[in-house]
Structure formats: structure tokens, C-alpha cells
């Protein structure tokens, strides 16, 4: 072996060398097998010979006793020992009643030599077999390397041949492409010339009998109408090439994405930290509140004053309240669709539009058991019942959007998505908008401020109940002179609607009084005037 990894590897390799093994390695396979077989046979023979006979003589003796001579033990094995032990016993004081019976000469004096020869024979056979096995393994490895080399050479040869064929096809294709492009250019020129000639003929026919002044006025009129009868990029490009209209339409969509986001029933704002998600969401919420939507915020991480003037559910990581609301939301969708079926769209419209903002959506999948049904309802059941949703998440995968399973295609076809990319490496923020079924396209990042106080930003504010320090908008109660239009709960139900909703929550969802007040009025137990008013309204509805 000539290639060594290090000096120690070289030392070990040379120390393990054997001149005898080098000679044996030079022999053929048959000769090496024969030598190994002879070594094994010699070892077996020597071992068998050493197995029988004795190497030293034996003295048999007996013990004299009153009952007679005893020459064997209780198992009928005769008393015997070697001459050396018999002499040593005599020196140590052998009893007089013990006498020698007979002496037996050794039957196999060469037994140690035979055992040693067997051991050496087996060792030589094992050593040679190890060398033979090592050589065979090396041969197998080299055979595999040779096979891989031959395969690689064959593949390389095939690739070279294939590249030659592809090159020939490419040259032929280039020639054909040039011919086709020339033909297309000639045909396009011919079409343009024909269109121009036709346009000139039509123009001459339409202006026949006109004076030069009238023709000038007519041409000015055509320019304002962007008619195709004139030449130039102003008219031809907008009538001949249909892609221009698509580009104009896309540019119009992207420049008005905010209006579309406000009007769309299901919007997803996602991106990394400091990308502007909260800023964009607050502007959309402000626009929806200004048009009259009732805004409900699901935010387990809401800070004090973050959503001032809006109804907040789940602040302080109260995921149970969020989960209860999701269950109510799904039930409310079913109820509104039943009203739509029985009474029509006008009856559903009277219930009012609700804008639901789900902040920190990434945390709902594992902590809210109703998140899957809730997101499925938002994606597919919001269109006709005046519900609209705004989701805020760190990503757009199903795991990061609440864990709804089997909704990937529905998500792509339903969401209007805003991707807020945070600045990196000194660059500014990047925003991208994706319309349902489309692809992401960049849009200008507006110069916006994040809105926290929606009461101050809203021109038609909801009055708060005095004495309650909650930052959640309180329930509106409007009482006319005859009392028929009084509204209950934060969802502004009529009395009959509020009673029906309370009974439904009691019977179908097994909510108690505290849970119902928390769900419908948004008030937690305590001594605040808001909670006391909610309890008073609840009892008023239940007692009747």
C-alpha cells in the first residue's frame, strides 16, 4: 500500500507486514485454499491425538483396614497418582496402612507437543484465512469501482452523443425560428399596411365633402375619442394590442388595492415584525368603521389603549373567550343564513355588518378548538350575510393562519392578501398585494400612521358608559319615544332577537349567565357600571 493517511498509518501498515504472507499472497487462490485446508487438517489431527492417553505414569494404591483393603472411592474410582506425587507424599509422611498396588506406564508421552502443534496449525489457518478474506474484500471494492467507472464512461459517451444530436436540433430549430419570425414580421407589416390603407379609405369616405376646417375639427374630435382611424402610439397601441388594456386594468387594481381591501369580505395581512402589518390593519379597520361596520377585535396580546373605541375579546391571553366567540360566530353564520333563507337579504342587512379582526392568528390553531370551523366559515360563509374578516398573521401557511385543514385552495381563491416585508440591510419596507386567484405584485407603501384611538379617528363615535375604565366600546342602547326600537347587547339586537340569542346560547352551547354576558355584552364580572348594566339588561330579557 503506497497511499498513507499519516505517519502512524504508515507505521501500522509496515509493522503488520509478513514476508510469508507476501509469498502466500503471490500464490493462486487454489494453492492458498489448499494450504489453509492442510493447516486445518493438521490442527484437527494433532488435537485428536492429544485428546487421548496420558503424559505421565500412574501409581495405583490401596488402604488396609480391619474390614479389608480399600482400593477405590465410593464411586468406584481407583486410588491413583503420579510417581512424583507418590514420592512427595512419602516425604511428607505417608501412613503405613497404604501400600502400592501397581504402576502403569504413560500411554501418550508426546501429548503436550501434539496440543501445541494443533494450536499452531489452527492459528496459521486462521491467519491465512483472514488475509484471504481481506484480499477478497479489496477485490470486490475494486470491482465495484471499475464497474462504476465503466458506467460513468458509458453515460458520458451517451451524453456527448445526445449533446451532438441536441446541438443539431437546436441549429435546425434556430433556422426554422428565424424563418418563422421573418414570416411573422412580414405578415404583421402587411396587416398594418392593410389597416392603415383601410383606415385612410374610411377616413376619406367619412370626410368626403368636408372643408379643411371641418376636417381639422373632425380630426381633433377623433383624437379626443382615441379612435383607431389615426396612426401613432396614441391610438394604434390602445386598440391593436389587447395587453395594454390588461396592464392598465392591473395598474388600476394595484393603485386602488386599499379600496378593494376595505370592500373585500376576507383579507389577510401577513409578514415579519416591523413590516407594517398593524399600521395597514388599523387603516382598514378605520375605513370599515367609518362606513358603519361594527368592529370586533380578537387579540390575546392587546395592549392598553391599542384598540381604543373598539370591542376587544381575549386580551390578556384569554383564549377561552376567543374560542367561545369563534363558536358563537359559527353559530351566528348559520342563524343569518337561516334568516336569509326564510326572510331574504333585507332581513339579514338589518342585523348590521360586523367586521372581525383576528390579531395574532398564528396562535389560534393549538389553543382554540373552534379555530378550524371559524376560519372555514370566514373563507366561505361570509359573502352574503354582511360579515367581513381581517386576519393578521406572521405567515400565510395553513399552520400560521389558524390551522384550518383542507382550505389551501379556498384560501388562494378567497383571500385578498397584503404581504408586508420588513426592511433589511438598509432597504425600506416592501408591500405586495395578491388578489384572489392571482399572484403577488408590488405596490407603493403609503405614508401612514398606526391608529390606536378609533374614537378620535371616527366621526360617528360610540358613546361610552360613564365610570367604566374599559377601553372596549360599550353597548349602544337607543330608546325611541315608544320603546319599540330599543337595542340590546353590543351587537344591537332588538329585544326579540336578543332573547332568542340568549336562549340559543343557553340551550345549544350550555353557556351560563357570566359566559353569555361576556359573549354578548363584552363585560367581565366586576363592580363596573358596564357589567351592572349588562346584568340588568340580561335579567330584563330573561324575566319577560
PENORVEN-V45174 format. One line per field, one symbol per residue. ss: DSSP state (H for helix, E for strand, C for the rest). phi: phi as a letter, one per 40 degrees, with the letter a starting at -180 (. if undefined). Layout:
# PENORVEN-V45174
ss = ???
phi = ???
This chain:
# PENORVEN-V45174
ss = CCCCCCHHHHHHHHHCCCHHHHHHHHCCHHHHHHHHHHHHHHHHHHHHHHHCCCCCCEEEEEECCCCCCECECCCCCECEECHHHHHHHHHHHCCCCEEEEEEECCCCCCHHHHHHHHHHHHHHHHHHHHHHHHHHHHHHHHHHHHHHHHHHHHHHHHHHHHHHHHHHHHHHHHHHHHHHHHHHHHHHHHHHHHHHHHHHHHHHHHCCCCCHHHHHHHHHHHHHHCCCCCCCCCCHHHHCCCHHHHHHHHHHHHHCHHHHHHHCCEEEEEECCCCCHHHHHHHHHHHHHHCCCEEEEECCCCCCCCCECEEEECCCCCHHHHHHHHHHHHHHHHHHHHHHHHHCHHHHHHCCCEEEEECCHHHHHHHCCCHHHHHHHHHHCCCCCCEEEEEEECCCCCCCCCCCCCCHHHHHHHCEEEEEECCCCCCCCEEEEECCCCCEEEECCCCCCCCCEHHHHCCCCCCCCCCCCCCECCCCCCCCCCCCCCCECCCCECHHHHHHHHHHHHHHHCCCHHHHHHHHCCCCCCCCHHHHHHHHHHHHHHHC
phi = .bbbcacccccccccccbcccccccccccccccccccccccccccccccccbgbcbcbbcbbbcadchcbbacccgbccaacdccccccccchccccbbccabbcccacccdccccccccccccccccccccccccccccccccccccccccccccccccccccccccccccccccccccccccccccccccccccccccccccccbcgccccccccccccccccfcccbchccbcccbccccccccccccccccbcccccccccabbbbiccgchcccccccccdccccchccbbbbacbcccgcbcgbcbbgdgfcccccccccccccccdcccccccccbgcccccccgcbbbbbcfccccdcbbcccccccccccbbccbbgbabbcbacabccccbggccgbccccccbccbbcbcccbggcccbbbbbcdgbbcbcbccccbbccbbccccccbccccccgbccccccccbbbcccgcccbbgccfccdcccccccccccccbfccccccccccbgbcdibccccccccccdcccccc
